[in-house]
Amino acid sequence: MGLLGDLDEQDSELSIIFVDDQEIKRLNKIYRGVEMPTDVLSFSQREGDFSEINPQILGDIVISIDTALRQAQDRGHSLEEEIYILTVHGFLHLIGYDHEISPEYARIMREKEEEILKC
């Protein structure tokens, strides 16, 4: 079993979309009811009606370049590194991790992010 458990990474796909703060704010309002920009949103294709049609499609990761740039500057690393971090975070959401459930789930997700980013 690999870093990601039972997921067969070779037969899976996802899309990554880069947007500005205005667009991610719009999406965040529509899909989460939060009227503010965020750094990353994940939209799973493995949940809900018809998810069994194409199980190899994980979903979409949407990253705000504006927010990623601010976070990179605040954290003292490159934009590229921040995009890696946000992509891993979004990916983990697509495969079922959720830091908003509880502090314990947040810890588990953070540890998995660190494990993947070390590779």
C-alpha positions as CSV (number, residue, x, y, z in Angstrom):
1,M,0.0,0.0,0.0
2,G,1.4,3.4,-1.0
3,L,1.2,6.8,0.7
4,L,-2.5,7.1,-0.4
5,G,-3.8,3.8,0.8
6,D,-6.0,1.9,-1.7
7,L,-6.2,4.6,-4.3
8,D,-4.8,3.4,-7.6
9,E,-3.0,6.6,-8.6
10,Q,-2.1,5.3,-12.1
11,D,-5.7,5.0,-13.1
12,S,-6.9,8.3,-11.6
13,E,-7.1,11.8,-13.0
14,L,-8.0,15.3,-11.7
15,S,-7.9,18.8,-13.1
16,I,-6.2,21.8,-11.5
17,I,-7.7,25.3,-12.3
18,F,-5.9,28.5,-11.4
19,V,-8.1,31.6,-10.8
20,D,-7.9,35.0,-9.2
21,D,-9.4,35.9,-5.8
22,Q,-12.6,37.3,-7.4
23,E,-13.4,34.0,-9.0
24,I,-12.6,31.8,-6.0
25,K,-14.7,34.1,-3.9
26,R,-17.6,33.6,-6.2
27,L,-17.1,29.8,-6.1
28,N,-16.7,29.8,-2.4
29,K,-20.0,31.7,-2.0
30,I,-21.9,29.4,-4.3
31,Y,-20.6,26.1,-3.0
32,R,-19.8,26.8,0.6
33,G,-21.9,29.8,1.5
34,V,-18.7,31.7,2.5
35,E,-18.4,35.2,0.8
36,M,-14.7,35.6,0.9
37,P,-11.7,34.3,-1.1
38,T,-10.0,31.2,-0.1
39,D,-6.7,29.5,-1.2
40,V,-8.1,26.2,-2.6
41,L,-11.4,24.5,-3.3
42,S,-11.9,20.9,-4.2
43,F,-14.8,19.5,-6.1
44,S,-15.1,15.7,-5.9
45,Q,-16.5,13.7,-8.8
46,R,-16.5,10.6,-6.5
47,E,-19.4,11.7,-4.4
48,G,-23.1,12.1,-5.1
49,D,-25.3,10.9,-8.0
50,F,-23.6,9.3,-10.9
51,S,-20.2,9.1,-9.2
52,E,-19.8,5.5,-10.4
53,I,-19.9,6.5,-14.1
54,N,-16.2,7.5,-14.2
55,P,-14.6,6.5,-10.8
56,Q,-11.1,7.2,-12.1
57,I,-12.0,10.9,-12.2
58,L,-11.2,12.3,-8.8
59,G,-12.5,15.9,-9.5
60,D,-11.3,19.4,-9.7
61,I,-8.9,21.5,-7.6
62,V,-9.3,25.3,-7.9
63,I,-6.4,27.4,-6.6
64,S,-6.4,31.2,-6.2
65,I,-3.1,32.5,-7.5
66,D,-3.7,35.8,-5.7
67,T,-4.1,34.1,-2.3
68,A,-1.3,31.6,-3.0
69,L,1.1,34.4,-3.7
70,R,0.2,36.3,-0.5
71,Q,0.6,33.1,1.5
72,A,3.9,32.3,-0.1
73,Q,5.2,35.7,0.8
74,D,3.9,35.4,4.4
75,R,5.4,32.0,4.8
76,G,8.7,32.9,3.2
77,H,8.7,30.4,0.4
78,S,8.1,30.5,-3.4
79,L,4.8,30.6,-5.2
80,E,5.7,27.3,-6.7
81,E,6.1,25.7,-3.3
82,E,2.8,27.2,-2.1
83,I,1.0,25.8,-5.2
84,Y,2.5,22.3,-4.4
85,I,1.2,22.6,-0.8
86,L,-2.3,23.7,-2.0
87,T,-2.4,21.0,-4.6
88,V,-1.7,18.3,-2.1
89,H,-4.3,19.8,0.3
90,G,-6.9,19.9,-2.4
91,F,-6.0,16.4,-3.6
92,L,-6.4,15.0,0.0
93,H,-9.9,16.5,0.1
94,L,-10.7,14.8,-3.2
95,I,-9.8,11.4,-1.7
96,G,-11.8,11.9,1.4
97,Y,-9.7,13.8,4.0
98,D,-11.5,16.6,5.8
99,H,-9.8,18.8,8.4
100,E,-13.0,20.6,9.2
101,I,-14.6,17.5,11.0
102,S,-12.5,17.8,14.1
103,P,-9.1,18.7,15.4
104,E,-8.1,15.0,15.2
105,Y,-9.0,14.8,11.5
106,A,-7.1,18.1,11.0
107,R,-4.0,16.6,12.6
108,I,-4.3,13.4,10.5
109,M,-4.7,15.4,7.3
110,R,-1.8,17.7,8.2
111,E,0.4,14.7,8.8
112,K,-0.5,13.2,5.4
113,E,0.2,16.5,3.7
114,E,3.7,16.6,5.3
115,E,4.3,12.9,4.3
116,I,3.4,13.6,0.7
117,L,5.4,16.9,0.5
118,K,8.5,15.1,1.7
119,C,8.5,12.8,-1.4
